[in-house]
Amino acid sequence: QVQLVESGGGLVQAGGSLRLSCAASTTIFSITAMGWYRRVSGKQRELVASITSGGMTNYADFVEGRFAISRDNAKNTVFLQMNNLRPEDTAVYYCNAESKLFGRAYTDWGQGTQVTVSS
């Protein structure tokens, strides 16, 4: 499938910014969309933002214009710029890739990166 390597998590104060990166590697799969999900402690994993290979984006309501997802198709890399972070944004953030091969769809996940926002 698609191998995903995330980077950019860490500890930041409320109001600060972080930029997450996720590099996808694949030899034969065609990546159709990439995105970021998060799992807040004690809750289910939820969508943060996604972007298709054509550049269409989708954001969760809680983003409220604070985050921006972008993608470098040539490098199969997706970025999540997070601004004005809040303590409730503290979570493990996971990169996601949707891909296709011979008409079948696949979903792959990164290992997750911790984002901690202190008040």
Helices and strands as residue ranges (DSSP letters): E 3-7, E 10-13, E 18-25, E 30-39, E 46-52, E 57-59, G 61-63, E 67-72, G 73-75, E 77-82, G 87-89, E 91-101, E 104-109, E 113-118
